[in-house]
Amino acid sequence: MRTRTTALAAAALTATAVGLAPSAAADTVTTTPLPWSLNLQTASGSGVSHWTTVTREDGYTLSQTLTVGGTLSNTGSGCYSAVVTEAVFGFPSAVHDAGRICGPGTVPVHYEGPAINAYLYLCAVAPGGGCTRMAGPASVYRH
C-alpha cells in the first residue's frame, strides 16, 4: 500500500509541475538577403548572401548563420578564389574558401556556417598558394 501511495504522490507532483511550467516561447527566424559582387583582374563574382537569425521572444539572439551563394567567373589563365573571412575584435579568426577557379570558366560559390562578423573577398591565388591581390570586402556583413 505504501508503494502505491508514493507512486500516486509522485504522479500528482509531476502533473502539478508540468502545469506550472512556463510555455515554450516561439523562436523567430528572420532571413536578410544581401546581394554581392566583386571584380579583380580577369575574374568576377556575384550572388546573394543570406543571414538567418534565430531569436527568442525576449530578443536574445540564439544563432546567426551566413549562407553565401553565387558564381565566380574567369576569362584569363590565373587562379581566383572567393574567400569568406570571419573576424573577432577586428582580427581574422577563420578563412573559408567558398569557390575557386583556375583558367577560363564559371564555378559556383557556396559557403554556409555560423558567423557573427564575416566578409567576402575575391582573391588572386599565387602559384604556391595564398593571395597576391584581393578585392573586397563585398557587402555580406549585416549590421
N, CA, C and O atoms as CSV, one atom per row, in Angstrom:
chain,resi,resn,atom,element,x,y,z
A,1,MET,N,N,0.811,-1.189,0.000
A,1,MET,CA,C,0.000,0.000,0.000
A,1,MET,C,C,0.859,1.259,0.000
A,1,MET,O,O,0.519,2.266,-0.620
A,2,ARG,N,N,1.981,1.176,0.712
A,2,ARG,CA,C,2.868,2.333,0.798
A,2,ARG,C,C,3.448,2.658,-0.584
A,2,ARG,O,O,3.571,3.833,-0.928
A,3,THR,N,N,3.808,1.644,-1.385
A,3,THR,CA,C,4.350,1.865,-2.716
A,3,THR,C,C,3.327,2.559,-3.600
A,3,THR,O,O,3.672,3.466,-4.357
A,4,ARG,N,N,2.070,2.138,-3.507
A,4,ARG,CA,C,1.014,2.733,-4.316
A,4,ARG,C,C,0.800,4.201,-3.929
A,4,ARG,O,O,0.592,5.036,-4.809
A,5,THR,N,N,0.846,4.528,-2.650
A,5,THR,CA,C,0.677,5.903,-2.184
A,5,THR,C,C,1.818,6.790,-2.659
A,5,THR,O,O,1.592,7.924,-3.082
A,6,THR,N,N,3.054,6.273,-2.591
A,6,THR,CA,C,4.224,7.022,-3.067
A,6,THR,C,C,4.123,7.277,-4.559
A,6,THR,O,O,4.430,8.376,-5.021
A,7,ALA,N,N,3.695,6.275,-5.321
A,7,ALA,CA,C,3.558,6.421,-6.769
A,7,ALA,C,C,2.501,7.462,-7.103
A,7,ALA,O,O,2.704,8.284,-7.997
A,8,LEU,N,N,1.369,7.437,-6.394
A,8,LEU,CA,C,0.315,8.423,-6.641
A,8,LEU,C,C,0.784,9.841,-6.294
A,8,LEU,O,O,0.482,10.793,-7.013
A,9,ALA,N,N,1.518,9.972,-5.196
A,9,ALA,CA,C,2.036,11.285,-4.804
A,9,ALA,C,C,3.019,11.811,-5.840
A,9,ALA,O,O,2.992,12.997,-6.170
A,10,ALA,N,N,3.886,10.946,-6.359
A,10,ALA,CA,C,4.852,11.352,-7.384
A,10,ALA,C,C,4.144,11.770,-8.663
A,10,ALA,O,O,4.540,12.744,-9.303
A,11,ALA,N,N,3.103,11.043,-9.036
A,11,ALA,CA,C,2.344,11.389,-10.242
A,11,ALA,C,C,1.653,12.736,-10.082
A,11,ALA,O,O,1.629,13.543,-11.012
A,12,ALA,N,N,1.090,12.976,-8.897
A,12,ALA,CA,C,0.417,14.256,-8.651
A,12,ALA,C,C,1.405,15.414,-8.677
A,12,ALA,O,O,1.111,16.478,-9.222
A,13,LEU,N,N,2.565,15.205,-8.091
A,13,LEU,CA,C,3.595,16.241,-8.077
A,13,LEU,C,C,4.078,16.556,-9.488
A,13,LEU,O,O,4.268,17.721,-9.838
A,14,THR,N,N,4.279,15.513,-10.303
A,14,THR,CA,C,4.714,15.701,-11.696
A,14,THR,C,C,3.661,16.469,-12.478
A,14,THR,O,O,4.002,17.384,-13.228
A,15,ALA,N,N,2.393,16.117,-12.322
A,15,ALA,CA,C,1.316,16.805,-13.038
A,15,ALA,C,C,1.255,18.271,-12.639
A,15,ALA,O,O,1.036,19.134,-13.489
A,16,THR,N,N,1.446,18.560,-11.361
A,16,THR,CA,C,1.431,19.948,-10.899
A,16,THR,C,C,2.604,20.723,-11.484
A,16,THR,O,O,2.438,21.862,-11.918
A,17,ALA,N,N,3.792,20.113,-11.499
A,17,ALA,CA,C,4.977,20.781,-12.033
A,17,ALA,C,C,4.821,21.061,-13.518
A,17,ALA,O,O,5.202,22.133,-13.989
A,18,VAL,N,N,4.269,20.113,-14.258
A,18,VAL,CA,C,4.068,20.311,-15.694
A,18,VAL,C,C,3.061,21.431,-15.925
A,18,VAL,O,O,3.232,22.241,-16.836
A,19,GLY,N,N,2.011,21.482,-15.105
A,19,GLY,CA,C,1.007,22.527,-15.254
A,19,GLY,C,C,1.543,23.911,-14.949
A,19,GLY,O,O,1.071,24.890,-15.527
A,20,LEU,N,N,2.531,24.022,-14.044
A,20,LEU,CA,C,3.092,25.319,-13.679
A,20,LEU,C,C,4.267,25.731,-14.553
A,20,LEU,O,O,4.700,26.882,-14.497
A,21,ALA,N,N,4.789,24.819,-15.355
A,21,ALA,CA,C,5.945,25.130,-16.201
A,21,ALA,C,C,5.557,26.190,-17.220
A,21,ALA,O,O,4.459,26.148,-17.773
A,22,PRO,N,N,6.456,27.146,-17.473
A,22,PRO,CA,C,6.138,28.171,-18.465
A,22,PRO,C,C,6.062,27.553,-19.857
A,22,PRO,O,O,6.806,26.626,-20.176
A,23,SER,N,N,5.171,28.066,-20.668
A,23,SER,CA,C,5.077,27.540,-22.028
A,23,SER,C,C,6.305,27.968,-22.815
A,23,SER,O,O,6.864,29.041,-22.588
A,24,ALA,N,N,6.708,27.126,-23.729
A,24,ALA,CA,C,7.893,27.411,-24.534
A,24,ALA,C,C,7.612,28.600,-25.445
A,24,ALA,O,O,6.610,28.615,-26.160
A,25,ALA,N,N,8.486,29.585,-25.419
A,25,ALA,CA,C,8.342,30.762,-26.268
A,25,ALA,C,C,8.721,30.394,-27.699
A,25,ALA,O,O,9.664,29.637,-27.930
A,26,ALA,N,N,7.989,30.929,-28.633
A,26,ALA,CA,C,8.265,30.642,-30.037
A,26,ALA,C,C,9.500,31.418,-30.476
A,26,ALA,O,O,9.608,32.620,-30.231
A,27,ASP,N,N,10.433,30.721,-31.128
A,27,ASP,CA,C,11.615,31.378,-31.681
A,27,ASP,C,C,11.231,32.059,-32.995
A,27,ASP,O,O,10.375,31.572,-33.734
A,28,THR,N,N,11.869,33.180,-33.269
A,28,THR,CA,C,11.629,33.909,-34.512
A,28,THR,C,C,12.821,33.711,-35.427
A,28,THR,O,O,13.966,33.906,-35.018
A,29,VAL,N,N,12.554,33.327,-36.661
A,29,VAL,CA,C,13.606,33.139,-37.651
A,29,VAL,C,C,13.436,34.202,-38.718
A,29,VAL,O,O,12.384,34.300,-39.350
A,30,THR,N,N,14.493,35.012,-38.918
A,30,THR,CA,C,14.461,36.032,-39.967
A,30,THR,C,C,15.633,35.811,-40.917
A,30,THR,O,O,16.728,35.432,-40.501
A,31,THR,N,N,15.381,36.052,-42.185
A,31,THR,CA,C,16.425,35.912,-43.204
A,31,THR,C,C,16.579,37.239,-43.918
A,31,THR,O,O,15.610,37.798,-44.431
A,32,THR,N,N,17.806,37.739,-43.946
A,32,THR,CA,C,18.100,39.019,-44.580
A,32,THR,C,C,18.977,38.776,-45.803
A,32,THR,O,O,20.146,38.426,-45.646
A,33,PRO,N,N,18.447,38.951,-47.029
A,33,PRO,CA,C,19.272,38.759,-48.228
A,33,PRO,C,C,20.112,40.002,-48.529
A,33,PRO,O,O,19.631,41.130,-48.420
A,34,LEU,N,N,21.364,39.782,-48.904
A,34,LEU,CA,C,22.259,40.869,-49.294
A,34,LEU,C,C,22.983,40.489,-50.586
A,34,LEU,O,O,23.808,39.575,-50.574
A,35,PRO,N,N,22.694,41.169,-51.702
A,35,PRO,CA,C,23.412,40.868,-52.939
A,35,PRO,C,C,24.869,41.299,-52.834
A,35,PRO,O,O,25.192,42.252,-52.125
A,36,TRP,N,N,25.753,40.591,-53.546
A,36,TRP,CA,C,27.167,40.935,-53.539
A,36,TRP,C,C,27.727,40.813,-54.951
A,36,TRP,O,O,27.194,40.081,-55.785
A,37,SER,N,N,28.812,41.543,-55.207
A,37,SER,CA,C,29.554,41.404,-56.468
A,37,SER,C,C,30.976,41.901,-56.247
A,37,SER,O,O,31.216,42.857,-55.509
A,38,LEU,N,N,31.908,41.227,-56.904
A,38,LEU,CA,C,33.330,41.570,-56.806
A,38,LEU,C,C,33.989,41.393,-58.167
A,38,LEU,O,O,33.603,40.517,-58.941
A,39,ASN,N,N,34.980,42.220,-58.454
A,39,ASN,CA,C,35.759,42.107,-59.689
A,39,ASN,C,C,37.230,42.262,-59.348
A,39,ASN,O,O,37.603,43.132,-58.561
A,40,LEU,N,N,38.059,41.422,-59.938
A,40,LEU,CA,C,39.501,41.505,-59.746
A,40,LEU,C,C,40.186,40.961,-60.987
A,40,LEU,O,O,40.016,39.792,-61.334
A,41,GLN,N,N,40.955,41.802,-61.652
A,41,GLN,CA,C,41.692,41.415,-62.850
A,41,GLN,C,C,40.754,40.740,-63.855
A,41,GLN,O,O,39.842,41.394,-64.362
A,42,THR,N,N,40.948,39.462,-64.155
A,42,THR,CA,C,40.105,38.783,-65.151
A,42,THR,C,C,38.975,37.985,-64.512
A,42,THR,O,O,38.284,37.235,-65.201
A,43,ALA,N,N,38.783,38.136,-63.224
A,43,ALA,CA,C,37.743,37.368,-62.514
A,43,ALA,C,C,36.637,38.284,-62.008
A,43,ALA,O,O,36.858,39.457,-61.707
A,44,SER,N,N,35.456,37.720,-61.926
A,44,SER,CA,C,34.325,38.438,-61.338
A,44,SER,C,C,33.410,37.428,-60.662
A,44,SER,O,O,33.317,36.269,-61.064
A,45,GLY,N,N,32.752,37.899,-59.642
A,45,GLY,CA,C,31.811,37.048,-58.925
A,45,GLY,C,C,30.610,37.854,-58.501
A,45,GLY,O,O,30.701,39.061,-58.280
A,46,SER,N,N,29.473,37.175,-58.387
A,46,SER,CA,C,28.265,37.834,-57.909
A,46,SER,C,C,27.316,36.784,-57.364
A,46,SER,O,O,27.421,35.597,-57.672
A,47,GLY,N,N,26.390,37.254,-56.551
A,47,GLY,CA,C,25.406,36.352,-55.974
A,47,GLY,C,C,24.660,37.034,-54.856
A,47,GLY,O,O,24.567,38.260,-54.807
A,48,VAL,N,N,24.129,36.226,-53.957
A,48,VAL,CA,C,23.363,36.737,-52.826
A,48,VAL,C,C,23.810,36.011,-51.570
A,48,VAL,O,O,23.976,34.791,-51.569
A,49,SER,N,N,24.001,36.768,-50.507
A,49,SER,CA,C,24.265,36.165,-49.203
A,49,SER,C,C,22.992,36.302,-48.372
A,49,SER,O,O,22.192,37.214,-48.580
A,50,HIS,N,N,22.823,35.389,-47.439
A,50,HIS,CA,C,21.663,35.410,-46.555
A,50,HIS,C,C,22.125,35.232,-45.123
A,50,HIS,O,O,22.859,34.294,-44.811
A,51,TRP,N,N,21.698,36.127,-44.258
A,51,TRP,CA,C,21.883,35.962,-42.818
A,51,TRP,C,C,20.590,35.402,-42.276
A,51,TRP,O,O,19.532,36.007,-42.451
A,52,THR,N,N,20.654,34.260,-41.624
A,52,THR,CA,C,19.488,33.705,-40.962
A,52,THR,C,C,19.723,33.828,-39.461
A,52,THR,O,O,20.676,33.264,-38.923
A,53,THR,N,N,18.850,34.567,-38.796
A,53,THR,CA,C,18.990,34.824,-37.370
A,53,THR,C,C,17.814,34.200,-36.630
A,53,THR,O,O,16.659,34.384,-37.014
A,54,VAL,N,N,18.115,33.466,-35.576
A,54,VAL,CA,C,17.081,32.888,-34.719
A,54,VAL,C,C,17.129,33.629,-33.390
A,54,VAL,O,O,18.155,33.652,-32.711
A,55,THR,N,N,15.995,34.236,-33.030
A,55,THR,CA,C,15.917,34.986,-31.771
A,55,THR,C,C,14.767,34.465,-30.915
A,55,THR,O,O,13.756,33.974,-31.418
A,56,ARG,N,N,14.958,34.590,-29.614
A,56,ARG,CA,C,13.893,34.234,-28.682
A,56,ARG,C,C,12.876,35.362,-28.623
A,56,ARG,O,O,13.089,36.441,-29.175
A,57,GLU,N,N,11.788,35.097,-27.958
A,57,GLU,CA,C,10.727,36.079,-27.805
A,57,GLU,C,C,11.216,37.346,-27.104
A,57,GLU,O,O,10.718,38.441,-27.367
A,58,ASP,N,N,12.200,37.189,-26.204
A,58,ASP,CA,C,12.722,38.351,-25.471
A,58,ASP,C,C,13.794,39.113,-26.249
A,58,ASP,O,O,14.380,40.057,-25.718
A,59,GLY,N,N,14.061,38.718,-27.507
A,59,GLY,CA,C,15.024,39.418,-28.349
A,59,GLY,C,C,16.436,38.869,-28.311
A,59,GLY,O,O,17.292,39.334,-29.064
A,60,TYR,N,N,16.703,37.892,-27.456
A,60,TYR,CA,C,18.042,37.303,-27.357
A,60,TYR,C,C,18.334,36.489,-28.620
A,60,TYR,O,O,17.527,35.652,-29.023
A,61,THR,N,N,19.490,36.738,-29.241
A,61,THR,CA,C,19.881,36.020,-30.449
A,61,THR,C,C,20.420,34.647,-30.077
A,61,THR,O,O,21.401,34.527,-29.343
A,62,LEU,N,N,19.767,33.617,-30.591
A,62,LEU,CA,C,20.207,32.241,-30.337
A,62,LEU,C,C,21.283,31.803,-31.316
A,62,LEU,O,O,22.231,31.118,-30.932
A,63,SER,N,N,21.145,32.194,-32.584
A,63,SER,CA,C,22.158,31.810,-33.572
A,63,SER,C,C,22.067,32.712,-34.794
A,63,SER,O,O,21.020,33.286,-35.093
A,64,GLN,N,N,23.192,32.818,-35.488
A,64,GLN,CA,C,23.257,33.509,-36.773
A,64,GLN,C,C,24.012,32.604,-37.729
A,64,GLN,O,O,25.087,32.102,-37.404
A,65,THR,N,N,23.449,32.400,-38.903
A,65,THR,CA,C,24.103,31.589,-39.918
A,65,THR,C,C,24.218,32.410,-41.191
A,65,THR,O,O,23.252,33.038,-41.625
A,66,LEU,N,N,25.393,32.403,-41.782
A,66,LEU,CA,C,25.629,33.093,-43.045
A,66,LEU,C,C,25.658,32.059,-44.161
A,66,LEU,O,O,26.367,31.056,-44.072
A,67,THR,N,N,24.889,32.306,-45.205
A,67,THR,CA,C,24.926,31.478,-46.408
A,67,THR,C,C,25.296,32.387,-47.569
A,67,THR,O,O,24.640,33.402,-47.802
A,68,VAL,N,N,26.336,32.027,-48.289
A,68,VAL,CA,C,26.771,32.791,-49.458
A,68,VAL,C,C,26.614,31.901,-50.679
A,68,VAL,O,O,27.097,30.769,-50.692
A,69,GLY,N,N,25.948,32.404,-51.694
A,69,GLY,CA,C,25.779,31.669,-52.947
A,69,GLY,C,C,26.052,32.582,-54.112
A,69,GLY,O,O,26.000,33.806,-53.982
A,70,GLY,N,N,26.346,31.986,-55.257
A,70,GLY,CA,C,26.582,32.771,-56.453
A,70,GLY,C,C,27.503,32.043,-57.406
A,70,GLY,O,O,27.609,30.817,-57.378
A,71,THR,N,N,28.170,32.816,-58.253
A,71,THR,CA,C,29.098,32.245,-59.226
A,71,THR,C,C,30.388,33.061,-59.264
A,71,THR,O,O,30.409,34.248,-58.941
A,72,LEU,N,N,31.441,32.396,-59.662
A,72,LEU,CA,C,32.752,33.008,-59.849
A,72,LEU,C,C,33.190,32.684,-61.271
A,72,LEU,O,O,33.248,31.516,-61.654
A,73,SER,N,N,33.497,33.714,-62.053
A,73,SER,CA,C,33.882,33.528,-63.456
A,73,SER,C,C,35.272,34.080,-63.702
A,73,SER,O,O,35.713,35.014,-63.032
A,74,ASN,N,N,35.951,33.497,-64.664
A,74,ASN,CA,C,37.297,33.939,-65.034
A,74,ASN,C,C,37.436,33.870,-66.546
A,74,ASN,O,O,37.007,32.902,-67.174
A,75,THR,N,N,38.039,34.904,-67.128
A,75,THR,CA,C,38.294,34.907,-68.571
A,75,THR,C,C,39.769,34.708,-68.883
A,75,THR,O,O,40.137,34.541,-70.046
A,76,GLY,N,N,40.619,34.725,-67.862
A,76,GLY,CA,C,42.056,34.588,-68.069
A,76,GLY,C,C,42.581,33.236,-67.617
A,76,GLY,O,O,41.819,32.291,-67.410
A,77,SER,N,N,43.910,33.163,-67.467
A,77,SER,CA,C,44.546,31.892,-67.120
A,77,SER,C,C,44.873,31.758,-65.631
A,77,SER,O,O,45.280,30.684,-65.187
A,78,GLY,N,N,44.703,32.822,-64.861
A,78,GLY,CA,C,45.059,32.777,-63.440
A,78,GLY,C,C,44.064,32.013,-62.593
A,78,GLY,O,O,43.023,31.563,-63.072
A,79,CYS,N,N,44.412,31.876,-61.316
A,79,CYS,CA,C,43.541,31.219,-60.342
A,79,CYS,C,C,42.963,32.275,-59.396
A,79,CYS,O,O,43.663,33.182,-58.947
A,80,TYR,N,N,41.674,32.130,-59.110
A,80,TYR,CA,C,40.973,33.066,-58.233
A,80,TYR,C,C,40.103,32.284,-57.261
A,80,TYR,O,O,39.639,31.182,-57.551
A,81,SER,N,N,39.899,32.891,-56.102
A,81,SER,CA,C,39.111,32.239,-55.077
A,81,SER,C,C,38.189,33.254,-54.421
A,81,SER,O,O,38.585,34.392,-54.166
A,82,ALA,N,N,36.948,32.835,-54.146
A,82,ALA,CA,C,36.037,33.621,-53.314
A,82,ALA,C,C,36.282,33.153,-51.887
A,82,ALA,O,O,36.189,31.961,-51.594
A,83,VAL,N,N,36.596,34.099,-50.992
A,83,VAL,CA,C,37.020,33.763,-49.639
A,83,VAL,C,C,36.104,34.456,-48.625
A,83,VAL,O,O,35.906,35.670,-48.686
A,84,VAL,N,N,35.552,33.681,-47.699
A,84,VAL,CA,C,34.773,34.228,-46.592
A,84,VAL,C,C,35.689,34.265,-45.382
A,84,VAL,O,O,36.242,33.240,-44.983
A,85,THR,N,N,35.850,35.451,-44.793
A,85,THR,CA,C,36.678,35.568,-43.599
A,85,THR,C,C,35.801,35.981,-42.424
A,85,THR,O,O,34.877,36.783,-42.567
A,86,GLU,N,N,36.107,35.422,-41.274
A,86,GLU,CA,C,35.440,35.810,-40.041
A,86,GLU,C,C,36.431,36.616,-39.214
A,86,GLU,O,O,37.631,36.342,-39.230
A,87,ALA,N,N,35.929,37.603,-38.497
A,87,ALA,CA,C,36.803,38.449,-37.684
A,87,ALA,C,C,36.302,38.491,-36.242
A,87,ALA,O,O,35.099,38.546,-35.989
A,88,VAL,N,N,37.234,38.464,-35.318
A,88,VAL,CA,C,36.949,38.631,-33.897
A,88,VAL,C,C,37.778,39.820,-33.427
A,88,VAL,O,O,39.004,39.812,-33.537
A,89,PHE,N,N,37.106,40.840,-32.905
A,89,PHE,CA,C,37.758,42.071,-32.469
A,89,PHE,C,C,38.611,42.683,-33.583
A,89,PHE,O,O,39.672,43.249,-33.319
A,90,GLY,N,N,38.141,42.567,-34.829
A,90,GLY,CA,C,38.826,43.161,-35.965
A,90,GLY,C,C,39.958,42.338,-36.555
A,90,GLY,O,O,40.571,42.753,-37.539
A,91,PHE,N,N,40.251,41.170,-35.972
A,91,PHE,CA,C,41.332,40.326,-36.472
A,91,PHE,C,C,40.756,39.076,-37.121
A,91,PHE,O,O,39.821,38.482,-36.583
A,92,PRO,N,N,41.297,38.662,-38.275
A,92,PRO,CA,C,40.788,37.444,-38.919
A,92,PRO,C,C,40.931,36.235,-37.994
A,92,PRO,O,O,41.996,35.997,-37.425
A,93,SER,N,N,39.836,35.474,-37.853
A,93,SER,CA,C,39.879,34.289,-36.999
A,93,SER,C,C,39.695,33.009,-37.798
A,93,SER,O,O,40.108,31.940,-37.349
A,94,ALA,N,N,39.089,33.096,-38.964
A,94,ALA,CA,C,38.885,31.919,-39.803
A,94,ALA,C,C,38.745,32.374,-41.248
A,94,ALA,O,O,38.187,33.435,-41.526
A,95,VAL,N,N,39.252,31.568,-42.152
A,95,VAL,CA,C,39.156,31.838,-43.585
A,95,VAL,C,C,38.568,30.604,-44.246
A,95,VAL,O,O,39.055,29.491,-44.049
A,96,HIS,N,N,37.503,30.810,-45.044
A,96,HIS,CA,C,36.818,29.705,-45.706
A,96,HIS,C,C,36.828,29.932,-47.213
A,96,HIS,O,O,36.424,30.996,-47.684
A,97,ASP,N,N,37.284,28.946,-47.965
A,97,ASP,CA,C,37.270,29.010,-49.421
A,97,ASP,C,C,35.859,28.669,-49.884
A,97,ASP,O,O,35.379,27.562,-49.639
A,98,ALA,N,N,35.187,29.608,-50.552
A,98,ALA,CA,C,33.806,29.409,-50.984
A,98,ALA,C,C,33.695,29.038,-52.454
A,98,ALA,O,O,32.600,28.733,-52.926
A,99,GLY,N,N,34.792,29.058,-53.183
A,99,GLY,CA,C,34.809,28.709,-54.600
A,99,GLY,C,C,36.146,29.094,-55.194
A,99,GLY,O,O,36.708,30.136,-54.859
A,100,ARG,N,N,36.657,28.244,-56.084
A,100,ARG,CA,C,37.961,28.512,-56.691
A,100,ARG,C,C,37.912,28.134,-58.161
A,100,ARG,O,O,37.320,27.127,-58.550
A,101,ILE,N,N,38.560,28.980,-58.972
A,101,ILE,CA,C,38.620,28.708,-60.404
A,101,ILE,C,C,40.029,28.987,-60.905
A,101,ILE,O,O,40.651,29.976,-60.517
A,102,CYS,N,N,40.524,28.117,-61.761
A,102,CYS,CA,C,41.809,28.298,-62.435
A,102,CYS,C,C,41.547,28.200,-63.934
A,102,CYS,O,O,41.048,27.187,-64.425
A,103,GLY,N,N,41.888,29.260,-64.648
A,103,GLY,CA,C,41.625,29.289,-66.080
A,103,GLY,C,C,40.223,29.796,-66.359
A,103,GLY,O,O,39.473,30.135,-65.443
A,104,PRO,N,N,39.879,29.843,-67.652
A,104,PRO,CA,C,38.572,30.390,-68.016
A,104,PRO,C,C,37.423,29.456,-67.627
A,104,PRO,O,O,37.572,28.235,-67.604
A,105,GLY,N,N,36.277,30.066,-67.322
A,105,GLY,CA,C,35.083,29.293,-66.988
A,105,GLY,C,C,34.300,29.937,-65.861
A,105,GLY,O,O,34.547,31.083,-65.485
A,106,THR,N,N,33.358,29.184,-65.334
A,106,THR,CA,C,32.494,29.638,-64.247
A,106,THR,C,C,32.301,28.495,-63.260
A,106,THR,O,O,32.087,27.351,-63.661
A,107,VAL,N,N,32.378,28.809,-61.959
A,107,VAL,CA,C,32.158,27.814,-60.906
A,107,VAL,C,C,31.173,28.386,-59.882
A,107,VAL,O,O,31.038,29.604,-59.765
A,108,PRO,N,N,30.491,27.517,-59.147
A,108,PRO,CA,C,29.598,28.019,-58.099
A,108,PRO,C,C,30.371,28.515,-56.886
A,108,PRO,O,O,31.466,28.034,-56.594
A,109,VAL,N,N,29.800,29.468,-56.193
A,109,VAL,CA,C,30.328,29.966,-54.924
A,109,VAL,C,C,29.342,29.529,-53.851
A,109,VAL,O,O,28.142,29.775,-53.969
A,110,HIS,N,N,29.847,28.880,-52.803
A,110,HIS,CA,C,28.961,28.460,-51.717
A,110,HIS,C,C,29.719,28.406,-50.400
A,110,HIS,O,O,30.813,27.850,-50.304
A,111,TYR,N,N,29.099,29.003,-49.392
A,111,TYR,CA,C,29.583,28.895,-48.020
A,111,TYR,C,C,28.362,28.938,-47.112
A,111,TYR,O,O,27.437,29.717,-47.346
A,112,GLU,N,N,28.356,28.110,-46.084
A,112,GLU,CA,C,27.304,28.173,-45.074
A,112,GLU,C,C,27.908,27.822,-43.733
A,112,GLU,O,O,28.574,26.798,-43.585
A,113,GLY,N,N,27.670,28.678,-42.759
A,113,GLY,CA,C,28.189,28.407,-41.434
A,113,GLY,C,C,27.832,29.497,-40.449
A,113,GLY,O,O,27.367,30.571,-40.828
A,114,PRO,N,N,28.053,29.208,-39.186
A,114,PRO,CA,C,27.788,30.224,-38.172
A,114,PRO,C,C,28.818,31.338,-38.275
A,114,PRO,O,O,30.007,31.081,-38.462
A,115,ALA,N,N,28.363,32.556,-38.155
A,115,ALA,CA,C,29.287,33.685,-38.253
A,115,ALA,C,C,28.649,34.899,-37.608
A,115,ALA,O,O,27.427,35.050,-37.632
A,116,ILE,N,N,29.453,35.746,-37.045
A,116,ILE,CA,C,28.958,36.993,-36.488
A,116,ILE,C,C,29.500,38.150,-37.318
A,116,ILE,O,O,28.721,38.961,-37.817
A,117,ASN,N,N,30.802,38.243,-37.473
A,117,ASN,CA,C,31.428,39.256,-38.329
A,117,ASN,C,C,32.080,38.531,-39.489
A,117,ASN,O,O,33.122,37.899,-39.314
A,118,ALA,N,N,31.489,38.610,-40.665
A,118,ALA,CA,C,32.029,37.900,-41.817
A,118,ALA,C,C,32.106,38.842,-43.015
A,118,ALA,O,O,31.283,39.743,-43.175
A,119,TYR,N,N,33.104,38.611,-43.841
A,119,TYR,CA,C,33.338,39.423,-45.032
A,119,TYR,C,C,33.677,38.501,-46.195
A,119,TYR,O,O,34.240,37.425,-45.993
A,120,LEU,N,N,33.335,38.920,-47.417
A,120,LEU,CA,C,33.622,38.138,-48.618
A,120,LEU,C,C,34.619,38.899,-49.479
A,120,LEU,O,O,34.426,40.077,-49.779
A,121,TYR,N,N,35.683,38.217,-49.870
A,121,TYR,CA,C,36.725,38.793,-50.717
A,121,TYR,C,C,36.906,37.948,-51.965
A,121,TYR,O,O,36.557,36.767,-51.983
A,122,LEU,N,N,37.452,38.559,-53.008
A,122,LEU,CA,C,37.895,37.842,-54.195
A,122,LEU,C,C,39.412,37.906,-54.181
A,122,LEU,O,O,39.998,38.986,-54.099
A,123,CYS,N,N,40.035,36.754,-54.261
A,123,CYS,CA,C,41.476,36.635,-54.078
A,123,CYS,C,C,42.132,36.107,-55.344
A,123,CYS,O,O,41.674,35.116,-55.914
A,124,ALA,N,N,43.204,36.763,-55.791
A,124,ALA,CA,C,44.035,36.220,-56.867
A,124,ALA,C,C,45.029,35.274,-56.200
A,124,ALA,O,O,45.867,35.702,-55.407
A,125,VAL,N,N,44.930,33.984,-56.525
A,125,VAL,CA,C,45.716,32.963,-55.845
A,125,VAL,C,C,47.106,32.863,-56.480
A,125,VAL,O,O,47.236,32.748,-57.698
A,126,ALA,N,N,48.133,32.908,-55.644
A,126,ALA,CA,C,49.515,32.762,-56.104
A,126,ALA,C,C,49.782,31.298,-56.463
A,126,ALA,O,O,49.095,30.411,-55.955
A,127,PRO,N,N,50.775,31.025,-57.335
A,127,PRO,CA,C,51.069,29.639,-57.716
A,127,PRO,C,C,51.346,28.729,-56.515
A,127,PRO,O,O,50.977,27.555,-56.549
A,128,GLY,N,N,51.976,29.228,-55.473
A,128,GLY,CA,C,52.265,28.398,-54.306
A,128,GLY,C,C,51.186,28.457,-53.241
A,128,GLY,O,O,51.342,27.860,-52.176
A,129,GLY,N,N,50.087,29.170,-53.506
A,129,GLY,CA,C,49.026,29.353,-52.515
A,129,GLY,C,C,49.076,30.750,-51.941
A,129,GLY,O,O,50.046,31.478,-52.150
A,130,GLY,N,N,48.065,31.119,-51.238
A,130,GLY,CA,C,47.980,32.462,-50.680
A,130,GLY,C,C,47.473,33.453,-51.708
A,130,GLY,O,O,47.336,33.126,-52.887
A,131,CYS,N,N,47.198,34.650,-51.262
A,131,CYS,CA,C,46.645,35.690,-52.135
A,131,CYS,C,C,47.722,36.679,-52.548
A,131,CYS,O,O,48.516,37.125,-51.720
A,132,THR,N,N,47.745,37.018,-53.825
A,132,THR,CA,C,48.645,38.065,-54.282
A,132,THR,C,C,47.922,39.412,-54.322
A,132,THR,O,O,48.532,40.454,-54.084
A,133,ARG,N,N,46.633,39.388,-54.622
A,133,ARG,CA,C,45.807,40.592,-54.617
A,133,ARG,C,C,44.424,40.202,-54.135
A,133,ARG,O,O,43.981,39.065,-54.303
A,134,MET,N,N,43.743,41.183,-53.526
A,134,MET,CA,C,42.387,40.925,-53.059
A,134,MET,C,C,41.480,42.080,-53.437
A,134,MET,O,O,41.913,43.231,-53.492
A,135,ALA,N,N,40.228,41.768,-53.697
A,135,ALA,CA,C,39.187,42.765,-53.911
A,135,ALA,C,C,38.106,42.526,-52.864
A,135,ALA,O,O,37.772,41.383,-52.549
A,136,GLY,N,N,37.579,43.587,-52.345
A,136,GLY,CA,C,36.512,43.433,-51.359
A,136,GLY,C,C,36.812,44.263,-50.142
A,136,GLY,O,O,37.750,45.059,-50.170
A,137,PRO,N,N,36.087,44.120,-49.113
A,137,PRO,CA,C,35.064,43.085,-48.955
A,137,PRO,C,C,33.743,43.443,-49.625
A,137,PRO,O,O,33.408,44.614,-49.802
A,138,ALA,N,N,33.013,42.407,-49.989
A,138,ALA,CA,C,31.671,42.597,-50.503
A,138,ALA,C,C,30.708,42.750,-49.340
A,138,ALA,O,O,31.034,42.381,-48.212
A,139,SER,N,N,29.562,43.275,-49.595
A,139,SER,CA,C,28.584,43.518,-48.531
A,139,SER,C,C,27.854,42.242,-48.154
A,139,SER,O,O,26.755,41.983,-48.644
A,140,VAL,N,N,28.457,41.450,-47.289
A,140,VAL,CA,C,27.755,40.289,-46.730
A,140,VAL,C,C,27.600,40.449,-45.234
A,140,VAL,O,O,26.985,39.607,-44.579
A,141,TYR,N,N,28.150,41.520,-44.686
A,141,TYR,CA,C,28.080,41.742,-43.239
A,141,TYR,C,C,26.794,42.494,-42.915
A,141,TYR,O,O,26.545,43.573,-43.452
A,142,ARG,N,N,25.996,41.931,-42.053
A,142,ARG,CA,C,24.741,42.559,-41.629
A,142,ARG,C,C,25.010,43.354,-40.361
A,142,ARG,O,O,25.453,42.790,-39.361
A,143,HIS,N,N,24.750,44.642,-40.387
A,143,HIS,CA,C,24.986,45.496,-39.218
A,143,HIS,C,C,23.833,45.412,-38.263
A,143,HIS,O,O,23.848,46.062,-37.218
